[in-house]
Amino acid sequence: MNRLPPLKSLQAFEVAGRHLSFTEAARELNVTPGAISQQIRLLEEFLEIKLFKRMNRLIVLTDA
């Protein structure tokens, strides 16, 4: 049976990708920026790919 990624991780990815900001994603989802970062990290580990390039406080979507 195929496993699916956690819904919270997918939601965090969608909102962070739309805002290109973990802080703005956290505000929209009413969580901390650290929680967004953790969910993105879990999704990246699940998919075994990097989804964002992190440059200080700036994030950019990768080609993945």
mmCIF file as Biopython writes it, N, C-alpha, C and O atoms, coordinates in Angstrom:
data_model
#
loop_
_atom_site.group_PDB
_atom_site.id
_atom_site.type_symbol
_atom_site.label_atom_id
_atom_site.label_alt_id
_atom_site.label_comp_id
_atom_site.label_asym_id
_atom_site.label_entity_id
_atom_site.label_seq_id
_atom_site.pdbx_PDB_ins_code
_atom_site.Cartn_x
_atom_site.Cartn_y
_atom_site.Cartn_z
_atom_site.occupancy
_atom_site.B_iso_or_equiv
_atom_site.auth_seq_id
_atom_site.auth_asym_id
_atom_site.pdbx_PDB_model_num
ATOM 1   N N  . MET A ? 1  ? 0.831  -1.176 0.000   1.0 0.0 1  A 1 
ATOM 2   C CA . MET A ? 1  ? 0.000  0.000  0.000   1.0 0.0 1  A 1 
ATOM 3   C C  . MET A ? 1  ? 0.883  1.250  0.000   1.0 0.0 1  A 1 
ATOM 4   O O  . MET A ? 1  ? 1.834  1.336  0.776   1.0 0.0 1  A 1 
ATOM 5   N N  . ASN A ? 2  ? 0.573  2.211  -0.860  1.0 0.0 2  A 1 
ATOM 6   C CA . ASN A ? 2  ? 1.345  3.444  -0.937  1.0 0.0 2  A 1 
ATOM 7   C C  . ASN A ? 2  ? 1.017  4.348  0.238   1.0 0.0 2  A 1 
ATOM 8   O O  . ASN A ? 2  ? -0.142 4.518  0.617   1.0 0.0 2  A 1 
ATOM 9   N N  . ARG A ? 3  ? 2.054  4.915  0.796   1.0 0.0 3  A 1 
ATOM 10  C CA . ARG A ? 3  ? 1.850  5.894  1.864   1.0 0.0 3  A 1 
ATOM 11  C C  . ARG A ? 3  ? 1.649  7.268  1.248   1.0 0.0 3  A 1 
ATOM 12  O O  . ARG A ? 3  ? 2.194  7.567  0.185   1.0 0.0 3  A 1 
ATOM 13  N N  . LEU A ? 4  ? 0.878  8.089  1.910   1.0 0.0 4  A 1 
ATOM 14  C CA . LEU A ? 4  ? 0.649  9.459  1.473   1.0 0.0 4  A 1 
ATOM 15  C C  . LEU A ? 4  ? 1.344  10.411 2.435   1.0 0.0 4  A 1 
ATOM 16  O O  . LEU A ? 4  ? 1.468  10.109 3.622   1.0 0.0 4  A 1 
ATOM 17  N N  . PRO A ? 5  ? 1.802  11.566 1.934   1.0 0.0 5  A 1 
ATOM 18  C CA . PRO A ? 5  ? 2.422  12.533 2.845   1.0 0.0 5  A 1 
ATOM 19  C C  . PRO A ? 5  ? 1.369  13.117 3.786   1.0 0.0 5  A 1 
ATOM 20  O O  . PRO A ? 5  ? 0.184  13.146 3.454   1.0 0.0 5  A 1 
ATOM 21  N N  . PRO A ? 6  ? 1.798  13.577 4.947   1.0 0.0 6  A 1 
ATOM 22  C CA . PRO A ? 6  ? 0.845  14.165 5.897   1.0 0.0 6  A 1 
ATOM 23  C C  . PRO A ? 6  ? 0.147  15.392 5.303   1.0 0.0 6  A 1 
ATOM 24  O O  . PRO A ? 6  ? 0.778  16.213 4.638   1.0 0.0 6  A 1 
ATOM 25  N N  . LEU A ? 7  ? -1.140 15.504 5.546   1.0 0.0 7  A 1 
ATOM 26  C CA . LEU A ? 7  ? -1.926 16.615 5.017   1.0 0.0 7  A 1 
ATOM 27  C C  . LEU A ? 7  ? -1.407 17.961 5.515   1.0 0.0 7  A 1 
ATOM 28  O O  . LEU A ? 7  ? -1.369 18.928 4.755   1.0 0.0 7  A 1 
ATOM 29  N N  . LYS A ? 8  ? -1.008 18.031 6.782   1.0 0.0 8  A 1 
ATOM 30  C CA . LYS A ? 8  ? -0.482 19.287 7.327   1.0 0.0 8  A 1 
ATOM 31  C C  . LYS A ? 8  ? 0.775  19.724 6.584   1.0 0.0 8  A 1 
ATOM 32  O O  . LYS A ? 8  ? 0.983  20.919 6.370   1.0 0.0 8  A 1 
ATOM 33  N N  . SER A ? 9  ? 1.607  18.778 6.192   1.0 0.0 9  A 1 
ATOM 34  C CA . SER A ? 9  ? 2.820  19.108 5.445   1.0 0.0 9  A 1 
ATOM 35  C C  . SER A ? 9  ? 2.482  19.631 4.059   1.0 0.0 9  A 1 
ATOM 36  O O  . SER A ? 9  ? 3.091  20.593 3.591   1.0 0.0 9  A 1 
ATOM 37  N N  . LEU A ? 10 ? 1.520  19.005 3.402   1.0 0.0 10 A 1 
ATOM 38  C CA . LEU A ? 10 ? 1.094  19.478 2.077   1.0 0.0 10 A 1 
ATOM 39  C C  . LEU A ? 10 ? 0.481  20.869 2.165   1.0 0.0 10 A 1 
ATOM 40  O O  . LEU A ? 10 ? 0.729  21.721 1.312   1.0 0.0 10 A 1 
ATOM 41  N N  . GLN A ? 11 ? -0.315 21.092 3.196   1.0 0.0 11 A 1 
ATOM 42  C CA . GLN A ? 11 ? -0.938 22.401 3.384   1.0 0.0 11 A 1 
ATOM 43  C C  . GLN A ? 11 ? 0.131  23.463 3.656   1.0 0.0 11 A 1 
ATOM 44  O O  . GLN A ? 11 ? 0.067  24.559 3.099   1.0 0.0 11 A 1 
ATOM 45  N N  . ALA A ? 12 ? 1.099  23.154 4.494   1.0 0.0 12 A 1 
ATOM 46  C CA . ALA A ? 12 ? 2.181  24.094 4.786   1.0 0.0 12 A 1 
ATOM 47  C C  . ALA A ? 12 ? 2.970  24.411 3.520   1.0 0.0 12 A 1 
ATOM 48  O O  . ALA A ? 12 ? 3.337  25.564 3.293   1.0 0.0 12 A 1 
ATOM 49  N N  . PHE A ? 13 ? 3.232  23.406 2.697   1.0 0.0 13 A 1 
ATOM 50  C CA . PHE A ? 13 ? 3.951  23.617 1.438   1.0 0.0 13 A 1 
ATOM 51  C C  . PHE A ? 13 ? 3.164  24.527 0.501   1.0 0.0 13 A 1 
ATOM 52  O O  . PHE A ? 13 ? 3.732  25.448 -0.087  1.0 0.0 13 A 1 
ATOM 53  N N  . GLU A ? 14 ? 1.874  24.281 0.357   1.0 0.0 14 A 1 
ATOM 54  C CA . GLU A ? 14 ? 1.054  25.089 -0.556  1.0 0.0 14 A 1 
ATOM 55  C C  . GLU A ? 14 ? 1.034  26.550 -0.127  1.0 0.0 14 A 1 
ATOM 56  O O  . GLU A ? 14 ? 1.215  27.445 -0.953  1.0 0.0 14 A 1 
ATOM 57  N N  . VAL A ? 15 ? 0.816  26.790 1.154   1.0 0.0 15 A 1 
ATOM 58  C CA . VAL A ? 15 ? 0.719  28.170 1.641   1.0 0.0 15 A 1 
ATOM 59  C C  . VAL A ? 15 ? 2.089  28.853 1.599   1.0 0.0 15 A 1 
ATOM 60  O O  . VAL A ? 15 ? 2.182  30.012 1.193   1.0 0.0 15 A 1 
ATOM 61  N N  . ALA A ? 16 ? 3.142  28.163 2.008   1.0 0.0 16 A 1 
ATOM 62  C CA . ALA A ? 16 ? 4.485  28.748 1.957   1.0 0.0 16 A 1 
ATOM 63  C C  . ALA A ? 16 ? 4.901  29.023 0.515   1.0 0.0 16 A 1 
ATOM 64  O O  . ALA A ? 16 ? 5.537  30.040 0.239   1.0 0.0 16 A 1 
ATOM 65  N N  . GLY A ? 17 ? 4.552  28.135 -0.398  1.0 0.0 17 A 1 
ATOM 66  C CA . GLY A ? 17 ? 4.871  28.350 -1.809  1.0 0.0 17 A 1 
ATOM 67  C C  . GLY A ? 17 ? 4.119  29.525 -2.399  1.0 0.0 17 A 1 
ATOM 68  O O  . GLY A ? 17 ? 4.646  30.241 -3.251  1.0 0.0 17 A 1 
ATOM 69  N N  . ARG A ? 18 ? 2.912  29.725 -1.960  1.0 0.0 18 A 1 
ATOM 70  C CA . ARG A ? 18 ? 2.107  30.851 -2.450  1.0 0.0 18 A 1 
ATOM 71  C C  . ARG A ? 18 ? 2.660  32.181 -1.940  1.0 0.0 18 A 1 
ATOM 72  O O  . ARG A ? 18 ? 2.713  33.163 -2.680  1.0 0.0 18 A 1 
ATOM 73  N N  . HIS A ? 19 ? 3.070  32.205 -0.672  1.0 0.0 19 A 1 
ATOM 74  C CA . HIS A ? 19 ? 3.578  33.439 -0.063  1.0 0.0 19 A 1 
ATOM 75  C C  . HIS A ? 19 ? 5.090  33.601 -0.226  1.0 0.0 19 A 1 
ATOM 76  O O  . HIS A ? 19 ? 5.612  34.707 -0.081  1.0 0.0 19 A 1 
ATOM 77  N N  . LEU A ? 20 ? 5.792  32.512 -0.524  1.0 0.0 20 A 1 
ATOM 78  C CA . LEU A ? 20 ? 7.261  32.486 -0.517  1.0 0.0 20 A 1 
ATOM 79  C C  . LEU A ? 20 ? 7.798  33.016 0.811   1.0 0.0 20 A 1 
ATOM 80  O O  . LEU A ? 20 ? 8.786  33.749 0.858   1.0 0.0 20 A 1 
ATOM 81  N N  . SER A ? 21 ? 7.121  32.624 1.877   1.0 0.0 21 A 1 
ATOM 82  C CA . SER A ? 21 ? 7.506  33.068 3.217   1.0 0.0 21 A 1 
ATOM 83  C C  . SER A ? 21 ? 6.937  32.100 4.250   1.0 0.0 21 A 1 
ATOM 84  O O  . SER A ? 21 ? 5.735  31.838 4.276   1.0 0.0 21 A 1 
ATOM 85  N N  . PHE A ? 22 ? 7.819  31.571 5.100   1.0 0.0 22 A 1 
ATOM 86  C CA . PHE A ? 22 ? 7.345  30.722 6.185   1.0 0.0 22 A 1 
ATOM 87  C C  . PHE A ? 22 ? 6.581  31.559 7.209   1.0 0.0 22 A 1 
ATOM 88  O O  . PHE A ? 22 ? 5.622  31.078 7.813   1.0 0.0 22 A 1 
ATOM 89  N N  . THR A ? 23 ? 7.002  32.808 7.405   1.0 0.0 23 A 1 
ATOM 90  C CA . THR A ? 23 ? 6.330  33.687 8.362   1.0 0.0 23 A 1 
ATOM 91  C C  . THR A ? 23 ? 4.903  33.985 7.931   1.0 0.0 23 A 1 
ATOM 92  O O  . THR A ? 23 ? 3.979  33.904 8.740   1.0 0.0 23 A 1 
ATOM 93  N N  . GLU A ? 24 ? 4.719  34.328 6.660   1.0 0.0 24 A 1 
ATOM 94  C CA . GLU A ? 24 ? 3.369  34.615 6.160   1.0 0.0 24 A 1 
ATOM 95  C C  . GLU A ? 24 ? 2.506  33.355 6.155   1.0 0.0 24 A 1 
ATOM 96  O O  . GLU A ? 24 ? 1.311  33.413 6.445   1.0 0.0 24 A 1 
ATOM 97  N N  . ALA A ? 25 ? 3.111  32.224 5.827   1.0 0.0 25 A 1 
ATOM 98  C CA . ALA A ? 25 ? 2.371  30.959 5.867   1.0 0.0 25 A 1 
ATOM 99  C C  . ALA A ? 25 ? 1.921  30.661 7.295   1.0 0.0 25 A 1 
ATOM 100 O O  . ALA A ? 25 ? 0.797  30.213 7.522   1.0 0.0 25 A 1 
ATOM 101 N N  . ALA A ? 26 ? 2.806  30.913 8.247   1.0 0.0 26 A 1 
ATOM 102 C CA . ALA A ? 26 ? 2.470  30.677 9.649   1.0 0.0 26 A 1 
ATOM 103 C C  . ALA A ? 26 ? 1.311  31.566 10.089  1.0 0.0 26 A 1 
ATOM 104 O O  . ALA A ? 26 ? 0.415  31.118 10.805  1.0 0.0 26 A 1 
ATOM 105 N N  . ARG A ? 27 ? 1.331  32.823 9.661   1.0 0.0 27 A 1 
ATOM 106 C CA . ARG A ? 27 ? 0.223  33.726 10.011  1.0 0.0 27 A 1 
ATOM 107 C C  . ARG A ? 27 ? -1.096 33.210 9.449   1.0 0.0 27 A 1 
ATOM 108 O O  . ARG A ? 27 ? -2.111 33.187 10.146  1.0 0.0 27 A 1 
ATOM 109 N N  . GLU A ? 28 ? -1.073 32.794 8.177   1.0 0.0 28 A 1 
ATOM 110 C CA . GLU A ? 28 ? -2.307 32.319 7.551   1.0 0.0 28 A 1 
ATOM 111 C C  . GLU A ? 28 ? -2.849 31.066 8.233   1.0 0.0 28 A 1 
ATOM 112 O O  . GLU A ? 28 ? -4.061 30.906 8.380   1.0 0.0 28 A 1 
ATOM 113 N N  . LEU A ? 29 ? -1.954 30.189 8.645   1.0 0.0 29 A 1 
ATOM 114 C CA . LEU A ? 29 ? -2.367 28.917 9.243   1.0 0.0 29 A 1 
ATOM 115 C C  . LEU A ? 29 ? -2.446 28.971 10.772  1.0 0.0 29 A 1 
ATOM 116 O O  . LEU A ? 29 ? -2.769 27.975 11.420  1.0 0.0 29 A 1 
ATOM 117 N N  . ASN A ? 30 ? -2.147 30.143 11.340  1.0 0.0 30 A 1 
ATOM 118 C CA . ASN A ? 30 ? -2.204 30.327 12.796  1.0 0.0 30 A 1 
ATOM 119 C C  . ASN A ? 30 ? -1.301 29.355 13.553  1.0 0.0 30 A 1 
ATOM 120 O O  . ASN A ? 30 ? -1.706 28.742 14.541  1.0 0.0 30 A 1 
ATOM 121 N N  . VAL A ? 31 ? -0.064 29.232 13.060  1.0 0.0 31 A 1 
ATOM 122 C CA . VAL A ? 31 ? 0.955  28.423 13.727  1.0 0.0 31 A 1 
ATOM 123 C C  . VAL A ? 31 ? 2.245  29.245 13.753  1.0 0.0 31 A 1 
ATOM 124 O O  . VAL A ? 31 ? 2.273  30.370 13.255  1.0 0.0 31 A 1 
ATOM 125 N N  . THR A ? 32 ? 3.297  28.695 14.324  1.0 0.0 32 A 1 
ATOM 126 C CA . THR A ? 32 ? 4.575  29.399 14.353  1.0 0.0 32 A 1 
ATOM 127 C C  . THR A ? 32 ? 5.353  29.141 13.066  1.0 0.0 32 A 1 
ATOM 128 O O  . THR A ? 32 ? 5.131  28.128 12.403  1.0 0.0 32 A 1 
ATOM 129 N N  . PRO A ? 33 ? 6.270  30.054 12.705  1.0 0.0 33 A 1 
ATOM 130 C CA . PRO A ? 33 ? 7.130  29.789 11.547  1.0 0.0 33 A 1 
ATOM 131 C C  . PRO A ? 33 ? 7.933  28.494 11.708  1.0 0.0 33 A 1 
ATOM 132 O O  . PRO A ? 33 ? 8.198  27.798 10.728  1.0 0.0 33 A 1 
ATOM 133 N N  . GLY A ? 34 ? 8.315  28.176 12.945  1.0 0.0 34 A 1 
ATOM 134 C CA . GLY A ? 34 ? 9.031  26.929 13.196  1.0 0.0 34 A 1 
ATOM 135 C C  . GLY A ? 34 ? 8.201  25.702 12.858  1.0 0.0 34 A 1 
ATOM 136 O O  . GLY A ? 34 ? 8.730  24.697 12.382  1.0 0.0 34 A 1 
ATOM 137 N N  . ALA A ? 35 ? 6.893  25.787 13.106  1.0 0.0 35 A 1 
ATOM 138 C CA . ALA A ? 35 ? 6.002  24.671 12.770  1.0 0.0 35 A 1 
ATOM 139 C C  . ALA A ? 35 ? 5.919  24.492 11.257  1.0 0.0 35 A 1 
ATOM 140 O O  . ALA A ? 35 ? 5.883  23.364 10.764  1.0 0.0 35 A 1 
ATOM 141 N N  . ILE A ? 36 ? 5.888  25.601 10.523  1.0 0.0 36 A 1 
ATOM 142 C CA . ILE A ? 36 ? 5.877  25.525 9.053   1.0 0.0 36 A 1 
ATOM 143 C C  . ILE A ? 36 ? 7.174  24.893 8.570   1.0 0.0 36 A 1 
ATOM 144 O O  . ILE A ? 36 ? 7.158  23.991 7.732   1.0 0.0 36 A 1 
ATOM 145 N N  . SER A ? 37 ? 8.296  25.368 9.099   1.0 0.0 37 A 1 
ATOM 146 C CA . SER A ? 37 ? 9.598  24.826 8.711   1.0 0.0 37 A 1 
ATOM 147 C C  . SER A ? 37 ? 9.672  23.326 8.983   1.0 0.0 37 A 1 
ATOM 148 O O  . SER A ? 37 ? 10.182 22.567 8.159   1.0 0.0 37 A 1 
ATOM 149 N N  . GLN A ? 38 ? 9.166  22.904 10.128  1.0 0.0 38 A 1 
ATOM 150 C CA . GLN A ? 38 ? 9.182  21.480 10.479  1.0 0.0 38 A 1 
ATOM 151 C C  . GLN A ? 38 ? 8.318  20.670 9.512   1.0 0.0 38 A 1 
ATOM 152 O O  . GLN A ? 38 ? 8.730  19.593 9.081   1.0 0.0 38 A 1 
ATOM 153 N N  . GLN A ? 39 ? 7.142  21.161 9.169   1.0 0.0 39 A 1 
ATOM 154 C CA . GLN A ? 39 ? 6.263  20.447 8.242   1.0 0.0 39 A 1 
ATOM 155 C C  . GLN A ? 39 ? 6.893  20.345 6.851   1.0 0.0 39 A 1 
ATOM 156 O O  . GLN A ? 39 ? 6.791  19.310 6.192   1.0 0.0 39 A 1 
ATOM 157 N N  . ILE A ? 40 ? 7.541  21.418 6.413   1.0 0.0 40 A 1 
ATOM 158 C CA . ILE A ? 40 ? 8.220  21.395 5.111   1.0 0.0 40 A 1 
ATOM 159 C C  . ILE A ? 40 ? 9.364  20.383 5.146   1.0 0.0 40 A 1 
ATOM 160 O O  . ILE A ? 40 ? 9.551  19.619 4.200   1.0 0.0 40 A 1 
ATOM 161 N N  . ARG A ? 41 ? 10.125 20.382 6.238   1.0 0.0 41 A 1 
ATOM 162 C CA . ARG A ? 41 ? 11.236 19.435 6.372   1.0 0.0 41 A 1 
ATOM 163 C C  . ARG A ? 41 ? 10.731 17.993 6.341   1.0 0.0 41 A 1 
ATOM 164 O O  . ARG A ? 41 ? 11.341 17.134 5.704   1.0 0.0 41 A 1 
ATOM 165 N N  . LEU A ? 42 ? 9.616  17.725 7.028   1.0 0.0 42 A 1 
ATOM 166 C CA . LEU A ? 42 ? 9.028  16.379 7.011   1.0 0.0 42 A 1 
ATOM 167 C C  . LEU A ? 42 ? 8.606  15.979 5.595   1.0 0.0 42 A 1 
ATOM 168 O O  . LEU A ? 42 ? 8.815  14.839 5.179   1.0 0.0 42 A 1 
ATOM 169 N N  . LEU A ? 43 ? 8.017  16.912 4.864   1.0 0.0 43 A 1 
ATOM 170 C CA . LEU A ? 43 ? 7.591  16.625 3.496   1.0 0.0 43 A 1 
ATOM 171 C C  . LEU A ? 43 ? 8.798  16.382 2.596   1.0 0.0 43 A 1 
ATOM 172 O O  . LEU A ? 43 ? 8.781  15.477 1.762   1.0 0.0 43 A 1 
ATOM 173 N N  . GLU A ? 44 ? 9.849  17.189 2.761   1.0 0.0 44 A 1 
ATOM 174 C CA . GLU A ? 44 ? 11.067 16.989 1.970   1.0 0.0 44 A 1 
ATOM 175 C C  . GLU A ? 44 ? 11.688 15.627 2.258   1.0 0.0 44 A 1 
ATOM 176 O O  . GLU A ? 44 ? 12.161 14.955 1.341   1.0 0.0 44 A 1 
ATOM 177 N N  . GLU A ? 45 ? 11.690 15.219 3.507   1.0 0.0 45 A 1 
ATOM 178 C CA . GLU A ? 45 ? 12.213 13.894 3.857   1.0 0.0 45 A 1 
ATOM 179 C C  . GLU A ? 45 ? 11.337 12.793 3.276   1.0 0.0 45 A 1 
ATOM 180 O O  . GLU A ? 45 ? 11.850 11.793 2.773   1.0 0.0 45 A 1 
ATOM 181 N N  . PHE A ? 46 ? 10.037 12.964 3.338   1.0 0.0 46 A 1 
ATOM 182 C CA . PHE A ? 46 ? 9.102  11.978 2.800   1.0 0.0 46 A 1 
ATOM 183 C C  . PHE A ? 46 ? 9.309  11.807 1.296   1.0 0.0 46 A 1 
ATOM 184 O O  . PHE A ? 46 ? 9.351  10.685 0.793   1.0 0.0 46 A 1 
ATOM 185 N N  . LEU A ? 47 ? 9.437  12.932 0.581   1.0 0.0 47 A 1 
ATOM 186 C CA . LEU A ? 47 ? 9.586  12.903 -0.879  1.0 0.0 47 A 1 
ATOM 187 C C  . LEU A ? 47 ? 11.025 12.694 -1.334  1.0 0.0 47 A 1 
ATOM 188 O O  . LEU A ? 47 ? 11.281 12.395 -2.500  1.0 0.0 47 A 1 
ATOM 189 N N  . GLU A ? 48 ? 11.965 12.854 -0.397  1.0 0.0 48 A 1 
ATOM 190 C CA . GLU A ? 48 ? 13.395 12.738 -0.675  1.0 0.0 48 A 1 
ATOM 191 C C  . GLU A ? 48 ? 13.859 13.747 -1.717  1.0 0.0 48 A 1 
ATOM 192 O O  . GLU A ? 48 ? 14.683 13.427 -2.574  1.0 0.0 48 A 1 
ATOM 193 N N  . ILE A ? 49 ? 13.329 14.960 -1.644  1.0 0.0 49 A 1 
ATOM 194 C CA . ILE A ? 49 ? 13.761 16.073 -2.500  1.0 0.0 49 A 1 
ATOM 195 C C  . ILE A ? 49 ? 13.676 17.370 -1.704  1.0 0.0 49 A 1 
ATOM 196 O O  . ILE A ? 49 ? 12.911 17.471 -0.744  1.0 0.0 49 A 1 
ATOM 197 N N  . LYS A ? 50 ? 14.464 18.356 -2.110  1.0 0.0 50 A 1 
ATOM 198 C CA . LYS A ? 50 ? 14.369 19.691 -1.522  1.0 0.0 50 A 1 
ATOM 199 C C  . LYS A ? 50 ? 13.308 20.466 -2.285  1.0 0.0 50 A 1 
ATOM 200 O O  . LYS A ? 50 ? 13.342 20.521 -3.514  1.0 0.0 50 A 1 
ATOM 201 N N  . LEU A ? 51 ? 12.374 21.060 -1.572  1.0 0.0 51 A 1 
ATOM 202 C CA . LEU A ? 51 ? 11.280 21.809 -2.192  1.0 0.0 51 A 1 
ATOM 203 C C  . LEU A ? 51 ? 11.555 23.305 -2.237  1.0 0.0 51 A 1 
ATOM 204 O O  . LEU A ? 51 ? 11.046 24.009 -3.109  1.0 0.0 51 A 1 
ATOM 205 N N  . PHE A ? 52 ? 12.362 23.792 -1.297  1.0 0.0 52 A 1 
ATOM 206 C CA . PHE A ? 52 ? 12.694 25.213 -1.222  1.0 0.0 52 A 1 
ATOM 207 C C  . PHE A ? 52 ? 14.197 25.390 -1.114  1.0 0.0 52 A 1 
ATOM 208 O O  . PHE A ? 52 ? 14.890 24.578 -0.502  1.0 0.0 52 A 1 
ATOM 209 N N  . LYS A ? 53 ? 14.696 26.469 -1.721  1.0 0.0 53 A 1 
ATOM 210 C CA . LYS A ? 53 ? 16.050 26.939 -1.446  1.0 0.0 53 A 1 
ATOM 211 C C  . LYS A ? 53 ? 15.896 27.950 -0.324  1.0 0.0 53 A 1 
ATOM 212 O O  . LYS A ? 53 ? 15.103 28.886 -0.417  1.0 0.0 53 A 1 
ATOM 213 N N  . ARG A ? 54 ? 16.664 27.749 0.735   1.0 0.0 54 A 1 
ATOM 214 C CA . ARG A ? 54 ? 16.590 28.650 1.884   1.0 0.0 54 A 1 
ATOM 215 C C  . ARG A ? 54 ? 17.816 29.548 1.875   1.0 0.0 54 A 1 
ATOM 216 O O  . ARG A ? 54 ? 18.950 29.070 1.908   1.0 0.0 54 A 1 
ATOM 217 N N  . MET A ? 55 ? 17.580 30.855 1.831   1.0 0.0 55 A 1 
ATOM 218 C CA . MET A ? 55 ? 18.662 31.834 1.838   1.0 0.0 55 A 1 
ATOM 219 C C  . MET A ? 55 ? 18.338 32.878 2.901   1.0 0.0 55 A 1 
ATOM 220 O O  . MET A ? 55 ? 17.590 33.823 2.654   1.0 0.0 55 A 1 
ATOM 221 N N  . ASN A ? 56 ? 18.921 32.689 4.103   1.0 0.0 56 A 1 
ATOM 222 C CA . ASN A ? 56 ? 18.603 33.531 5.259   1.0 0.0 56 A 1 
ATOM 223 C C  . ASN A ? 56 ? 17.098 33.508 5.491   1.0 0.0 56 A 1 
ATOM 224 O O  . ASN A ? 56 ? 16.556 32.447 5.802   1.0 0.0 56 A 1 
ATOM 225 N N  . ARG A ? 57 ? 16.411 34.616 5.356   1.0 0.0 57 A 1 
ATOM 226 C CA . ARG A ? 57 ? 14.961 34.652 5.585   1.0 0.0 57 A 1 
ATOM 227 C C  . ARG A ? 57 ? 14.176 34.517 4.289   1.0 0.0 57 A 1 
ATOM 228 O O  . ARG A ? 57 ? 12.945 34.527 4.314   1.0 0.0 57 A 1 
ATOM 229 N N  . LEU A ? 58 ? 14.849 34.395 3.176   1.0 0.0 58 A 1 
ATOM 230 C CA . LEU A ? 58 ? 14.194 34.283 1.873   1.0 0.0 58 A 1 
ATOM 231 C C  . LEU A ? 58 ? 14.087 32.812 1.478   1.0 0.0 58 A 1 
ATOM 232 O O  . LEU A ? 58 ? 15.030 32.043 1.668   1.0 0.0 58 A 1 
ATOM 233 N N  . ILE A ? 59 ? 12.942 32.424 0.931   1.0 0.0 59 A 1 
ATOM 234 C CA . ILE A ? 59 ? 12.796 31.069 0.398   1.0 0.0 59 A 1 
ATOM 235 C C  . ILE A ? 59 ? 12.353 31.161 -1.060  1.0 0.0 59 A 1 
ATOM 236 O O  . ILE A ? 59 ? 11.604 32.059 -1.444  1.0 0.0 59 A 1 
ATOM 237 N N  . VAL A ? 60 ? 12.830 30.222 -1.852  1.0 0.0 60 A 1 
ATOM 238 C CA . VAL A ? 60 ? 12.500 30.154 -3.275  1.0 0.0 60 A 1 
ATOM 239 C C  . VAL A ? 60 ? 12.172 28.704 -3.600  1.0 0.0 60 A 1 
ATOM 240 O O  . VAL A ? 60 ? 12.862 27.792 -3.146  1.0 0.0 60 A 1 
ATOM 241 N N  . LEU A ? 61 ? 11.125 28.490 -4.380  1.0 0.0 61 A 1 
ATOM 242 C CA . LEU A ? 61 ? 10.783 27.131 -4.801  1.0 0.0 61 A 1 
ATOM 243 C C  . LEU A ? 61 ? 11.879 26.563 -5.699  1.0 0.0 61 A 1 
ATOM 244 O O  . LEU A ? 61 ? 12.427 27.276 -6.539  1.0 0.0 61 A 1 
ATOM 245 N N  . THR A ? 62 ? 12.195 25.294 -5.525  1.0 0.0 62 A 1 
ATOM 246 C CA . THR A ? 62 ? 13.140 24.637 -6.423  1.0 0.0 62 A 1 
ATOM 247 C C  . THR A ? 62 ? 12.398 24.167 -7.671  1.0 0.0 62 A 1 
ATOM 248 O O  . THR A ? 62 ? 11.173 24.269 -7.744  1.0 0.0 62 A 1 
ATOM 249 N N  . ASP A ? 63 ? 13.131 23.660 -8.640  1.0 0.0 63 A 1 
ATOM 250 C CA . ASP A ? 63 ? 12.512 23.134 -9.855  1.0 0.0 63 A 1 
ATOM 251 C C  . ASP A ? 63 ? 11.773 21.821 -9.602  1.0 0.0 63 A 1 
ATOM 252 O O  . ASP A ? 63 ? 10.978 21.380 -10.432 1.0 0.0 63 A 1 
ATOM 253 N N  . ALA A ? 64 ? 12.041 21.201 -8.454  1.0 0.0 64 A 1 
ATOM 254 C CA . ALA A ? 64 ? 11.378 19.936 -8.121  1.0 0.0 64 A 1 
ATOM 255 C C  . ALA A ? 64 ? 9.900  20.173 -8.005  1.0 0.0 64 A 1 
ATOM 256 O O  . ALA A ? 64 ? 9.145  19.241 -7.730  1.0 0.0 64 A 1 
#
